[in-house]
Amino acid sequence: MKCGFVSFIGRPNAGKSTLLNRLVGEKLAIVSDKPQTTRTRILGVRNYPDAQVIYLDTPGIHRPLHRMNVRMVDAARDTIGEVDVVGLVVDVTEKFGRGDRFVADMLKDVDKPVFLILNKIDLVKKPRLLPIIEEFSRAGRFAEIVPVSASTGLNIDRLEKAIIDAMPEGPALYPEDYLTDQPERVMAAEIVREKLLQFTHAEIPFSSAVIVDRFEEPATPKDMLRLYCTIVVERETQKPIVVGRNGDMIKKIGTAAREELERFFATKVFLDLHVRVKSDWREDDRTLGELGVGRPGGS
């Protein structure tokens, strides 16, 4: 039996969360086309016939502009020392740039296997792919180089085999039915935030957060799960954007979130959303702690 930890590190929007979801077989990490969607370390457990692998999704490595971003980048760095394999995830549709170089250099002295995971190969024509792989491969000394598509599943079996081969011998650390260490109320907050990211633009996705104020589980099978959530924004001018004309935007967010919540929790959901302004919350360690930014848990 083998058991070990893998951390996915990389720039924002490299596809780390999609990769985690694909490998675990469940949607544990929210996904959007907005950078810096992942704000904390997310753990997902996958059991194989002769191995248990604990996958860690991390916030994208970027230049931090706020205290929130500092905590996010620190969370990603901290996982490197906790795992058996580090997976550097890169987006092959983007040119190898300073951000990729920074992350690759950060991993050069790591005393454990580093895999180069070249993601989104389904979006690149084959004649262009080999030169791209060669360019990224020169960024460091990698134990494995695996081109994949997290969105389609292409080559995921090859990646899984390489990861399992690199895992140390040892007993499983989690029960067979254990999936994640994310509390249910955190998962609920993230689902609402995913829909907020989907429907809002400009600065709203980066300066908003979701707090679950009340999480009331059904008392009987006929009851609903009741969620009362606050969408936090930084400025008064942002509040009417999130609410929308005649409440249209918050209704759209709420409807999409409720449908996703009902799929996730497999029960009917009552969802109440309201918006609150908290100036400069991204610089406030207490608020960031409540939100769980940079660490698992919170909300």
C-alpha positions as CSV (number, residue, x, y, z in Angstrom):
1,M,0.0,0.0,0.0
2,K,1.2,3.5,-0.8
3,C,0.0,6.8,0.6
4,G,1.2,10.4,0.2
5,F,0.6,14.0,-0.6
6,V,0.8,16.0,-3.9
7,S,0.6,19.8,-4.1
8,F,-0.3,21.6,-7.3
9,I,1.6,24.9,-7.6
10,G,1.5,27.4,-10.4
11,R,0.3,30.8,-11.7
12,P,-3.3,31.8,-11.5
13,N,-5.6,30.2,-14.1
14,A,-3.2,27.4,-14.9
15,G,-6.0,24.9,-14.3
16,K,-5.0,23.6,-10.9
17,S,-8.5,23.5,-9.5
18,T,-9.9,21.7,-12.6
19,L,-7.1,19.2,-12.2
20,L,-7.9,18.6,-8.6
21,N,-11.6,18.1,-9.4
22,R,-10.7,15.7,-12.2
23,L,-8.3,13.6,-10.1
24,V,-10.6,13.4,-7.1
25,G,-13.7,12.8,-9.2
26,E,-15.8,15.4,-7.4
27,K,-16.1,19.2,-7.7
28,L,-14.3,20.3,-4.6
29,A,-12.7,23.5,-5.9
30,I,-14.7,26.2,-7.6
31,V,-13.7,27.1,-11.1
32,S,-13.9,30.4,-13.1
33,D,-12.1,32.3,-15.8
34,K,-11.1,35.0,-13.3
35,P,-7.6,34.9,-11.9
36,Q,-7.1,34.2,-8.2
37,T,-10.3,32.2,-7.8
38,T,-8.8,29.8,-5.3
39,R,-8.0,31.6,-2.1
40,T,-7.0,28.8,0.2
41,R,-5.5,25.3,0.2
42,I,-8.1,22.7,-0.7
43,L,-7.5,19.0,0.1
44,G,-9.0,16.2,-1.8
45,V,-8.6,12.4,-1.2
46,R,-8.6,9.8,-3.9
47,N,-8.4,6.1,-3.2
48,Y,-6.9,3.7,-5.8
49,P,-6.6,-0.1,-5.6
50,D,-3.2,0.0,-4.0
51,A,-2.8,3.6,-3.0
52,Q,-4.3,6.6,-1.3
53,V,-3.3,10.0,-2.7
54,I,-4.1,13.3,-1.0
55,Y,-4.2,16.1,-3.5
56,L,-3.7,19.8,-2.5
57,D,-5.0,22.6,-4.7
58,T,-3.4,25.9,-3.9
59,P,-3.9,29.6,-4.7
60,G,-2.1,30.8,-7.8
61,I,1.4,32.3,-7.3
62,H,1.2,36.0,-8.2
63,R,2.6,39.3,-7.1
64,P,0.5,40.2,-4.0
65,L,-1.1,43.6,-3.9
66,H,-3.1,43.2,-0.7
67,R,-2.8,41.4,2.6
68,M,-5.3,38.8,1.2
69,N,-3.0,38.0,-1.7
70,V,0.0,37.7,0.7
71,R,-1.8,35.1,2.7
72,M,-2.9,33.3,-0.5
73,V,0.7,33.1,-1.8
74,D,2.0,32.0,1.6
75,A,-0.6,29.2,1.7
76,A,0.7,27.9,-1.6
77,R,4.4,28.1,-0.6
78,D,3.6,26.4,2.7
79,T,2.3,23.2,1.1
80,I,5.6,22.6,-0.6
81,G,7.2,21.4,2.6
82,E,4.2,19.2,3.5
83,V,4.0,17.0,0.5
84,D,5.8,14.1,-1.2
85,V,5.5,15.4,-4.7
86,V,5.1,18.9,-6.1
87,G,3.2,19.3,-9.4
88,L,4.1,22.5,-11.2
89,V,1.0,23.2,-13.4
90,V,1.4,25.4,-16.4
91,D,-0.9,26.6,-19.1
92,V,0.5,25.7,-22.5
93,T,-1.8,28.2,-24.3
94,E,0.1,31.0,-22.6
95,K,3.7,31.9,-23.4
96,F,6.4,30.9,-20.8
97,G,6.7,34.2,-19.0
98,R,8.1,35.9,-15.9
99,G,5.4,34.4,-13.7
100,D,6.2,30.8,-14.8
101,R,9.9,31.5,-14.4
102,F,9.4,32.8,-10.9
103,V,7.5,29.7,-9.8
104,A,9.9,27.3,-11.5
105,D,12.9,29.1,-9.8
106,M,11.1,28.8,-6.5
107,L,11.0,25.0,-6.9
108,K,14.6,24.5,-8.1
109,D,16.0,23.6,-4.6
110,V,13.0,21.5,-3.5
111,D,14.3,18.2,-2.1
112,K,11.5,16.1,-3.5
113,P,10.2,15.1,-6.9
114,V,8.8,18.0,-9.0
115,F,6.5,17.1,-11.8
116,L,5.9,19.5,-14.7
117,I,2.3,19.2,-15.6
118,L,1.6,20.8,-19.0
119,N,-2.2,21.6,-18.9
120,K,-4.7,22.5,-21.6
121,I,-3.0,20.5,-24.4
122,D,-6.5,20.0,-26.0
123,L,-6.4,23.7,-26.9
124,V,-3.1,23.5,-28.8
125,K,-2.6,22.0,-32.3
126,K,-0.1,19.0,-32.2
127,P,2.6,20.6,-34.5
128,R,2.8,23.5,-32.0
129,L,2.8,21.4,-28.9
130,L,6.3,19.8,-29.0
131,P,8.2,23.2,-29.1
132,I,6.0,24.5,-26.3
133,I,6.8,21.4,-24.2
134,E,10.5,21.8,-24.9
135,E,10.4,25.4,-23.9
136,F,8.7,24.8,-20.5
137,S,10.9,21.7,-19.9
138,R,14.0,23.9,-19.8
139,A,12.7,25.8,-16.8
140,G,14.0,23.2,-14.3
141,R,15.0,19.6,-13.5
142,F,11.7,17.7,-13.4
143,A,11.2,14.1,-12.2
144,E,8.3,13.7,-14.7
145,I,6.9,15.8,-17.6
146,V,3.3,15.0,-18.3
147,P,1.1,16.9,-20.8
148,V,-2.6,16.7,-19.8
149,S,-6.0,18.2,-20.3
150,A,-7.7,18.6,-17.0
151,S,-10.9,19.6,-18.6
152,T,-11.2,16.6,-21.0
153,G,-9.3,14.0,-19.0
154,L,-6.6,13.5,-21.7
155,N,-3.5,11.8,-20.3
156,I,-4.8,11.9,-16.7
157,D,-4.3,8.2,-16.3
158,R,-0.6,8.7,-17.2
159,L,-0.3,11.4,-14.6
160,E,-2.0,9.3,-12.0
161,K,0.4,6.4,-12.6
162,A,3.4,8.7,-12.3
163,I,2.1,10.1,-9.0
164,I,1.3,6.7,-7.5
165,D,4.7,5.4,-8.5
166,A,6.3,8.3,-6.6
167,M,4.3,7.9,-3.4
168,P,6.0,6.4,-0.3
169,E,4.9,3.1,1.1
170,G,2.5,3.4,4.0
171,P,-1.0,2.9,5.3
172,A,-4.0,5.1,4.2
173,L,-4.2,8.2,6.3
174,Y,-8.0,8.8,5.8
175,P,-11.0,6.5,5.8
176,E,-12.1,5.1,2.4
177,D,-15.2,7.4,2.3
178,Y,-13.3,10.6,3.2
179,L,-13.3,13.2,0.5
180,T,-12.1,16.6,1.8
181,D,-11.4,18.6,4.9
182,Q,-13.5,21.5,3.7
183,P,-16.4,22.1,6.1
184,E,-19.9,22.1,4.5
185,R,-20.5,25.7,5.2
186,V,-17.2,26.6,3.5
187,M,-18.2,24.6,0.4
188,A,-21.5,26.4,0.4
189,A,-19.8,29.8,0.6
190,E,-17.5,28.8,-2.3
191,I,-20.4,27.7,-4.5
192,V,-22.1,31.1,-3.9
193,R,-18.8,32.9,-4.7
194,E,-18.4,30.9,-7.9
195,K,-21.7,32.2,-9.2
196,L,-20.8,35.7,-8.0
197,L,-17.6,35.4,-10.1
198,Q,-19.6,34.1,-13.1
199,F,-22.0,37.0,-13.3
200,T,-19.9,40.0,-12.2
201,H,-16.9,41.7,-13.8
202,A,-14.2,44.4,-13.4
203,E,-13.1,44.7,-9.8
204,I,-16.1,42.9,-8.1
205,P,-14.7,39.3,-8.4
206,F,-11.4,40.4,-6.7
207,S,-12.9,42.6,-4.0
208,S,-15.9,40.4,-2.9
209,A,-16.3,37.5,-0.5
210,V,-19.1,35.3,0.8
211,I,-19.8,34.5,4.5
212,V,-22.3,31.9,5.6
213,D,-24.0,33.5,8.6
214,R,-26.4,30.6,9.3
215,F,-26.3,27.0,8.1
216,E,-29.4,25.2,9.2
217,E,-29.5,21.5,8.3
218,P,-32.8,19.8,7.6
219,A,-34.5,18.5,10.7
220,T,-36.4,15.8,8.7
221,P,-36.0,14.4,5.2
222,K,-38.9,16.7,4.1
223,D,-37.2,19.9,5.4
224,M,-34.9,22.2,3.4
225,L,-31.3,23.1,4.0
226,R,-31.5,26.8,4.9
227,L,-28.5,29.0,4.1
228,Y,-28.2,32.7,5.1
229,C,-25.2,34.3,3.4
230,T,-23.6,37.7,3.2
231,I,-21.8,38.9,0.1
232,V,-19.1,41.3,1.3
233,V,-17.8,44.1,-1.0
234,E,-15.3,46.8,-0.3
235,R,-17.1,50.0,-1.5
236,E,-20.6,51.5,-1.4
237,T,-20.4,51.9,-5.2
238,Q,-20.1,48.1,-5.6
239,K,-23.2,47.2,-3.6
240,P,-25.7,48.3,-6.3
241,I,-23.7,46.4,-8.9
242,V,-24.1,43.1,-7.0
243,V,-27.7,43.8,-6.2
244,G,-28.5,44.9,-9.7
245,R,-31.5,46.8,-11.1
246,N,-34.6,45.8,-9.2
247,G,-32.5,43.1,-7.6
248,D,-32.0,41.3,-10.9
249,M,-28.3,40.5,-10.4
250,I,-28.5,39.1,-6.9
251,K,-31.5,37.0,-7.9
252,K,-29.5,35.6,-10.9
253,I,-26.6,34.8,-8.5
254,G,-29.0,33.3,-6.0
255,T,-30.8,31.1,-8.5
256,A,-27.7,29.7,-10.0
257,A,-26.1,29.1,-6.6
258,R,-29.2,27.4,-5.2
259,E,-29.3,25.0,-8.1
260,E,-25.7,24.1,-7.6
261,L,-26.1,23.8,-3.9
262,E,-29.0,21.4,-4.4
263,R,-26.9,19.2,-6.6
264,F,-24.0,19.3,-4.2
265,F,-26.0,18.6,-1.0
266,A,-28.6,16.4,-2.7
267,T,-31.5,18.2,-1.0
268,K,-33.8,21.2,-1.5
269,V,-32.1,24.5,-0.4
270,F,-33.5,27.8,0.8
271,L,-30.9,30.5,0.1
272,D,-31.0,34.0,1.4
273,L,-28.4,36.5,0.1
274,H,-27.7,40.1,1.2
275,V,-24.9,42.4,0.5
276,R,-22.7,44.3,3.1
277,V,-20.0,46.8,2.6
278,K,-16.8,46.3,4.6
279,S,-14.1,48.9,3.6
280,D,-10.7,47.5,2.7
281,W,-11.6,44.0,4.1
282,R,-8.7,42.5,2.0
283,E,-6.2,44.3,4.3
284,D,-7.9,43.1,7.5
285,D,-6.4,40.0,9.0
286,R,-9.4,39.4,11.3
287,T,-11.8,39.3,8.4
288,L,-9.4,37.3,6.3
289,G,-9.2,34.8,9.1
290,E,-13.0,34.6,9.3
291,L,-13.1,33.9,5.6
292,G,-10.4,31.2,5.8
293,V,-8.3,33.0,3.2
294,G,-4.9,31.4,3.0
295,R,-5.8,28.4,5.1
296,P,-8.5,25.6,5.1
297,G,-11.7,26.2,7.1
298,G,-13.2,29.6,8.0
299,S,-16.5,31.1,6.9
